[in-house]
Amino acid sequence: MILAKAGKGRSIIKYRENQIIFLQGDAANAVFYIQKGKLKVAVVSDRGKEAVAAILGPDEFFGEACIAGQVLRLATVSAMTDSVVIRIEKDTMVQLLREQEEFSRMFTTHILQRTMRVEADLIDQLFNSSEKRLARLLLLLANYGSDGKLEPILAKISQETLAEMIGTTRSRVSFFMNKFRKLGFIEYNGHIKVHKSLLNLVLHEHPQINM
């Protein structure tokens, strides 16, 4: 794979836990690809209130809006765990998309999946209870996908962060996390381990949306 090693306009960078990749307001001049680790995307309002917009993991791109004309970063991205990220200069990214058919297909797939994820997040916020939103978020953080496999959530994610991501209070998150643990849906001892049984909560009485 072309992103497996550094090259012209591409560099591999290691970040420590809590280290900043870029800040909100920085110049948008590169695209990034995650090889390893978990990253947090956060936005700060004019009044100084921070909201966590997303948590990213391996094989995801971010910062790609620069190739569509974005001049300044709209969010801050930082490492939640020790991470390895490939930085691709904007001009190099554009060239790769034009010349590398396989890479272009992979990137297009990423954009489509990201769009689907945003649409699903919007529906989740509009129609599901905070309990179901938390269950869905935990499944996503555990990388639940079509293969039906789950991974431990290794990043240290606070209840405040979880609350910000689903639009509720920390006390509600604490209540639901304890409930999930008692029901055997998760193991919660420093790190979070999610069991597939949590999926039943998300699927139960799922809203029917006509698009």
Secondary structure, DSSP 8 states (H G I E B T S, - for coil): -GGGS-BTTEEEEEE-TT-EEE-TTSB--EEEEEEES-EEEEEE-TTS-EEEEEEE-TT-EE-GGGGGT--B-SSEEEESSSEEEEEEEHHHHHHHHHH-HHHHHHHHHHHHHHHHHHHHHHHHHHHS-HHHHHHHHHHHHTT--TT-----B-S---HHHHHHHHTS-HHHHHHHHHHHHHTTSEEESSSEEE-TTHHHHHHTT------
